[in-house]
Amino acid sequence: MRSRNPVFSRRGFSRDNGYAGFNTAPQAGGPAVATQGNPYAQPTGAPYAQNPYAQNPYAQQDLQYGAPPQAPATTGRMTIDDVVLRTASTLGVLILTAALSWALLPVDDANISRSYGIGIGAALIGMVLAFVQSFKRKASPALILTYAAFEGVFLGVVSNIVDNRIADGAAMQAVIGTMAVFAGVLIAYKAGWIRVNRRFYGFVMAAALGFILLMTVNLLFAVFGGGDGLGFRSGALGVVFGVIGIILGACFLALDFKQVEDGVAYGAPREEAWLAAFGLTLTLVWIYMEFLRLISILNSND
């Protein structure tokens, strides 16, 4: 699943000339949002000329634990309400198509092959759309919503299979687990228990890269060697890696919250809220799939 999610190339709202944006900060004695350190205050040039998914968004962290900069008092700037609305829209499309695929694509013995094939096809299309959006300079609402629709079809089929053939109630348990992780990370972030800085970002990126490489190697061994590959997704090792995957998802949520906070503080254009919604959706799908996989492993070991 997560090989489809470009999780280790996060887009950001603070695209500066310092290393990953960490070397810049608002200027003392100047405006709260200065031209230097705030890409949205640049009068000329093309602040979106760089790939927003190849940058580290956590630009102001090392100096930001005083008073955060204030967003410029202009219209057309991103707000928390914009992010909430667009995230709700994206997740709404995903949930709707997941429910429809659950209802319309049966997974009994006579139809499971066809339904699973449709789900895998939707997953591949979703992967392509996710990568296209990841490397676009600006957010495309139509592309993001289309991604959510196809991703929902895949999640609906997989959830139906797990719920009806492996672990009854697994889908609802995975949803509750995902919601709990989201709420827990949000509370911890707002309380200041999680500090998102360059070191945190580097650690999460390195851990995610290693995790995905291991899972890819395991998948290749499973495809060409048969069985469970190297065993990273079954048995005790599968449980360990499932927990690691959920922890990584929680870390990505913290990165998402930080980039939203920076986008609002530095006056990102309103359309950037779609990028925030896209990132949050990717992360929540990651966490849900890890929970679903973990529940499947635990039940198969009973």
N, C-alpha and C positions, 0 to 999 in steps of 0.2 A: 504493500500500500504506500509506504512512505517514499519509495523511490519515485513516486509520482509527484511528490511535494517538494518544491525547491526551497527547503527549509534552511539550508545553509548558505543562502544568498539573500539576506533580508534587505528589503527596501527601507529607505529612511527619509525623514523630513529635514535633516540638517546635513546638507551636502556641501562640505567646505573643502578647502585645500589642504588641511592638516591630515595627518594619518587617520583615516577613518573618521575624521571629524572631531577626534578627542582633543586636538591641540588648540581648539578655538574656543572663545568664550565671549560673552558680551563685554564691551569695553567699559571700564569704570569711569564714572563721571559723564558718560554719554547717554543717549537714549536707551530705554529699556531693551529695545530690539534694534541693534545697530546693523549697519550694512555689512560690516565685517563680522562673520560668525552667524549671520542670518541670511540664508539664500533667498528668502522671500522679500528682502528689503533692497535687493539689487535693482538699480534703475535701468541698467543696460545689460546686454549679454543674454545668455540662455541658461538659466539655472537648472533647466531640465535636460541639458545636453548630455549629462552622464546618466548611465543606467541606474535608476533608483534602487534596483534590487542588488546591486553589487557594492553598496556602500554600507558602512556601519552607521545607524541612525542616532547613536547615543553620544552626541557631540559635546554636550555641555555638562556631562555628569560630574566631572571632578570638581567643578566650581559651583555646582548648582544646588548644593545643600544649604545655601543661604536663602535669600529671597529669590524665587524663580522669576525670569523675565516675564513681562506682561505682553500679551498679544497687542499688535497695533490696532487702534480704534478705526478700522476700515471695514467696509462691507465685503462680502465675498470670501471671508476667511473661514477656515475649518473650525468647527466647535465640537464639543463632546456630543451634543445632540445630533449633529450630522453623522458622526461615527456610529452612534447607537442606532439611528434610523437606517443607515445603509447596511450595517451588520445584521439588523433584524430582517431587512429585505433579502439579503443574501442567504441567511440561514432559513428564512421562510420558504424560499424557492427550493432549497436543498431538502428540507423536511417534507414539503409537498410532493416532490418527485420520489422521495424515498417511500412515502406512504403509498403512492400510486403503484410503484414497482412491487412493493410488498403485496398489495391487493391483486394486482393484475398478472404477476409472474409467479405462478405456483411452483413449489419446490418439492412436489411429490415425486415418486420414482419415475413416473411417465414424463414429467416436464422439467426435472431439475437440470438436465443437460442444456436444454434450450434456454432456460432462465439464467443459468450460470454463464452461458456464452454471451447473452445480452448484457449481463452485468459486467463481464470482463471487457466487452467492447465499449461500454459506457465509461469504464475506468480508463481505458486507453485514450479515448477522446478527451476525457477530463484532464488527463496528464498533459496532453498536447496543448490544450487551452491554458492550463496553468503555466506552462513554460512560456507560451506566447505572451501572456500578460506579464510574466515575471521580467521579460526583457523589453517590454514596451516602455517608452519614455513617459507616457501618461496613462492614467487609469482609463479603462474602457468599461463602463457599466454593463453594456450588452455582453461583452466577453466574460466578465466576472459572473454575471447571472447565468449565462449559458454553462460556464464551468460548474456552477452550483447545481444546475439542473442535472447534468450528466453524472456528477459525483453523487447526487442523491439517488439516482437509479442504481448505481453500484452499491451504495450503502444499504439500500432497501433490500436488494437481492442477498447480499452477504449476511445481513442481519437476520433475514427470514430463514436462511439456511441454518445458521448457528442456533437460532431460537427454536426452530422446529425439529432439528435433527441431532443437535449436540447438547444444548443446555437450555431448557425451558426458562423463559424469562431473562435470557442473557442480554437482549437488546435493551430492555428497560434498566437492567443493572448497569450496563455500560453508559446509558444516558445519565443516570443518577451520579455515577462516578465522575463523568465528564463535568457535570454541573458543579459537583463538590470541589473538584480541582480548580475550576474557574473561579468559584467564589473564594476559595482559600487563598489562591495566589493574588486575587484582587485585594482582599483584606490585608494580606501581608505586604503587598506593594504600597498600598495607601498608608499603612502604619509605619512604613519606613524600615521594615524588617528585611526587605530585599533591596539591595543597592545595585542598580544596573549601571556598571561602568565598563571601561575597556577590558579590565581583567575578566569580569563576568562574561562579557560578550565573547572574548577569545576562548574561554574555557568551554562555553556552550557550543560554539562553532566547531571546536576540535572534537568534543565528545560526540556531537551529531554526525560529523564526518566519519569518525571511527565506527559509530553504531551502524550507519547506513552501509559502509563498506563490509562490515561483518555480515549484515543481513543479506547483502547482495551475494557474497561468497557462499553463504549457507543456501540461498535459493539456487545458485548454479549447481552446487553439489546435489541438491535435491532433484533438479531437473535432469541432470546428466547421470547421476549415480543412483537415483531412486531413494526411496525412504524419506527420512527427515533431514537429509543433508548432513550437516555437522551437529545437528541436535540443538541448535540455538533457539529453535521455536517449538520445542517439545520437552516434556519432562521437567526436571528441576531447573535445568539451564533455561528452558523456555519461560518459566516463571520469573527467574532472575532478570532475563532480558526484557520481559514484559514490564516489570517494575521500573527498570532503567528507562524504557521507552516512555512511560508515563511521567517520570521525573523530568526527562528531556522536554516533553510537551509542556510541563509546568514552567520550565525555564523559558521556553519560547513565548509563553503567555506574558511573562515579566518583560521580555524584550518588546512584545507588541504594546503593552501598556506604556512603556517608556517612549516608544516612538510616537504614540498618540499624544502623550503629554507634551513632547517636544514640538509636535506639529501644531498643537493649539497655542503653545507658549510663543512660538516664533511666527505665527501668522501664516501657516500653510494655506494655500488656496483650497477652497471648499471641495473641489473635485478630488483632492488627496484623501478625503474621507473614504472613498471607494477602495483605495489601496489599503487603508487600515482595516476595512471590512474584509477584504480579500485575505489579508494576513491572518486575521483572527479566525476566519473560516478554515483556512489551511491548518492552523494549529489545533482547533477544536476537532477537526476530522482526525488528525494524528492521534490525539488523546483518546477519542472514542474508539478508534480501531485498535489501539493498544489495549484498552480495557476489554474489548470484545475478544481479542486474541487471548488475553490472560484468562478470562472466564472460560473460554473454550478449553484451554490447556488444563485448568484446574478440574473441570468436569470430566475430561477425557481420562484423567488420572484416577478418578474415583473407582 
